[in-house]
């Protein structure tokens, strides 16, 4: 088990670092697609690393660990690390709250007045941009100056309502 987890960590960190370096040089239009492709490309390397890096096995582990369970743990933990990476990207990189905190940190002790922050985060522009992205991806459409759900958007909205009901989560506008 330990060998599989260690291999998963090594392979996952390797492809994440390589992918981020490539994204720095040539950013992808769709980062999620790039993350999924990077993950798929890394899958054979889990197998290779598991079999060709036996030096990472603790002494006596070769007798204790079943090769089938070891490779299962390697792939399973590699998948969990992929989900963690995606979660971090979408909730750390894209979080408005964290972006605000970083912006305040960058300004140091001088601070930033409310008008300055609001000027950099125009809500109207963000809403319009988000609507256009949803339209481009086939979730909504514009008909007679009104936005309407397409079948794909209707399905996603219904799933989100059910998930919100199951977890009893409230929308941001419903929180105190």
C-alpha positions as CSV (number, residue, x, y, z in Angstrom):
1,X,0.0,0.0,0.0
2,X,2.7,2.5,0.9
3,X,4.6,1.8,-2.3
4,X,1.5,2.4,-4.3
5,X,0.7,5.7,-2.5
6,X,4.3,6.9,-2.9
7,X,4.3,6.1,-6.6
8,X,0.9,7.9,-7.0
9,X,2.4,11.0,-5.3
10,X,5.5,10.9,-7.4
11,X,3.7,10.5,-10.7
12,X,0.9,13.0,-9.8
13,X,3.4,15.7,-8.7
14,X,5.4,15.1,-11.8
15,X,2.6,15.6,-14.3
16,X,1.1,18.5,-12.3
17,X,4.4,20.3,-12.4
18,X,5.0,19.6,-16.1
19,X,1.5,20.6,-16.9
20,X,1.7,23.9,-15.0
21,X,5.1,24.7,-16.6
22,X,3.5,24.1,-20.0
23,X,0.5,26.2,-19.1
24,X,2.9,29.0,-18.1
25,X,4.6,28.8,-21.5
26,X,1.4,28.3,-23.6
27,X,-1.9,28.6,-21.7
28,X,-4.7,26.3,-22.9
29,X,-8.1,27.7,-23.8
30,X,-9.8,25.0,-21.6
31,X,-7.8,24.3,-18.5
32,X,-10.1,21.5,-17.4
33,X,-9.7,19.7,-20.6
34,X,-5.9,20.1,-20.3
35,X,-6.0,18.7,-16.8
36,X,-8.0,15.7,-17.9
37,X,-5.7,15.0,-20.8
38,X,-2.6,15.4,-18.6
39,X,-4.2,12.9,-16.2
40,X,-4.9,10.4,-18.9
41,X,-1.4,10.7,-20.3
42,X,0.0,10.1,-16.8
43,X,-1.9,6.8,-16.3
44,X,0.7,4.5,-18.0
45,X,3.4,6.1,-16.0
46,X,1.8,4.9,-12.8
47,X,2.2,1.3,-14.0
48,X,5.8,1.9,-15.2
49,X,6.8,3.7,-12.0
50,X,5.2,1.0,-9.8
51,X,7.2,-1.8,-11.5
52,X,10.5,0.1,-12.2
53,X,10.9,2.0,-8.9
54,X,11.1,-0.8,-6.4
55,X,13.8,1.1,-4.5
56,X,11.1,3.2,-2.8
57,X,9.7,0.1,-1.1
58,X,10.3,-0.1,2.6
59,X,12.3,-3.1,3.7
60,X,10.0,-6.2,4.0
61,X,7.2,-4.5,2.1
62,X,7.7,-6.6,-1.0
63,X,6.6,-9.7,1.0
64,X,3.7,-7.9,2.7
65,X,2.1,-6.1,-0.2
66,X,0.2,-7.8,-2.9
67,X,1.2,-6.5,-6.4
68,X,-2.5,-6.3,-7.3
69,X,-3.4,-4.3,-4.2
70,X,-0.3,-2.1,-4.6
71,X,-1.1,-1.1,-8.1
72,X,-4.8,-0.6,-7.1
73,X,-3.6,1.8,-4.4
74,X,-1.3,3.6,-6.8
75,X,-4.1,4.2,-9.4
76,X,-6.7,4.9,-6.8
77,X,-4.6,7.5,-4.9
78,X,-3.4,9.0,-8.3
79,X,-7.1,9.5,-9.2
80,X,-7.8,11.1,-5.8
81,X,-4.9,13.4,-6.2
82,X,-6.3,14.4,-9.7
83,X,-9.6,15.3,-8.1
84,X,-7.8,17.2,-5.4
85,X,-5.8,19.1,-8.0
86,X,-9.0,20.0,-10.0
87,X,-10.7,21.1,-6.7
88,X,-7.8,23.3,-5.8
89,X,-7.7,24.9,-9.2
90,X,-11.4,25.7,-9.3
91,X,-11.8,26.8,-5.6
92,X,-8.4,28.4,-4.9
93,X,-7.4,29.8,-8.3
94,X,-10.9,31.0,-9.1
95,X,-12.3,32.0,-5.7
96,X,-13.2,35.7,-5.5
97,X,-12.7,35.7,-1.7
98,X,-9.1,34.4,-2.0
99,X,-8.4,36.8,-4.9
100,X,-9.5,39.7,-2.7
101,X,-7.3,38.5,0.2
102,X,-4.3,38.3,-2.2
103,X,-5.0,41.7,-3.6
104,X,-5.2,43.2,-0.1
105,X,-1.9,41.4,0.8
106,X,-0.2,42.9,-2.3
107,X,-1.2,46.4,-1.2
108,X,0.2,45.9,2.2
109,X,-0.4,48.4,5.0
110,X,-1.7,51.1,2.6
111,X,-4.9,49.1,2.1
112,X,-7.5,49.5,-0.6
113,X,-10.7,51.6,-0.4
114,X,-14.0,50.0,-1.2
115,X,-14.4,52.0,-4.4
116,X,-11.0,50.7,-5.6
117,X,-12.0,47.1,-5.1
118,X,-15.4,47.5,-6.6
119,X,-13.8,49.2,-9.7
120,X,-11.7,46.1,-10.3
121,X,-14.6,43.7,-9.9
122,X,-17.5,45.1,-12.0
123,X,-20.4,42.8,-11.3
124,X,-22.3,43.7,-14.5
125,X,-19.2,42.7,-16.6
126,X,-18.8,39.4,-14.7
127,X,-22.5,38.5,-15.1
128,X,-22.4,39.3,-18.8
129,X,-19.2,37.4,-19.3
130,X,-20.6,34.3,-17.5
131,X,-23.8,34.4,-19.5
132,X,-21.8,34.5,-22.8
133,X,-19.7,31.5,-21.6
134,X,-22.8,29.6,-20.7
135,X,-24.3,30.4,-24.1
136,X,-21.1,29.3,-25.9
137,X,-21.1,26.0,-24.1
138,X,-24.8,25.3,-25.0
139,X,-26.4,25.7,-21.5
140,X,-28.5,28.8,-22.3
141,X,-29.7,30.8,-25.3
142,X,-30.8,34.4,-25.9
143,X,-34.3,34.8,-27.3
144,X,-36.0,38.1,-27.6
145,X,-33.6,39.8,-25.1
146,X,-34.3,37.1,-22.5
147,X,-32.0,34.3,-21.4
148,X,-33.5,30.8,-21.5
149,X,-32.2,27.4,-20.5
150,X,-31.3,24.9,-23.2
151,X,-31.9,21.2,-22.5
152,X,-28.3,20.8,-21.3
153,X,-28.7,23.8,-18.9
154,X,-32.1,22.5,-17.7
155,X,-30.6,19.2,-16.8
156,X,-27.7,20.8,-15.0
157,X,-30.0,23.2,-13.1
158,X,-32.3,20.3,-12.0
159,X,-29.3,18.3,-10.8
160,X,-27.9,21.3,-8.9
161,X,-31.3,21.8,-7.2
162,X,-31.4,18.2,-6.1
163,X,-27.8,18.3,-4.8
164,X,-28.5,21.5,-3.0
165,X,-31.6,20.0,-1.4
166,X,-29.6,16.8,-0.4
167,X,-26.8,18.8,1.2
168,X,-29.2,21.5,2.4
169,X,-26.8,24.1,1.0
170,X,-28.0,27.6,0.5
171,X,-27.2,30.0,-2.3
172,X,-25.0,32.9,-1.6
173,X,-27.9,35.3,-1.8
174,X,-29.7,33.3,0.9
175,X,-26.9,33.4,3.5
176,X,-26.9,35.9,6.3
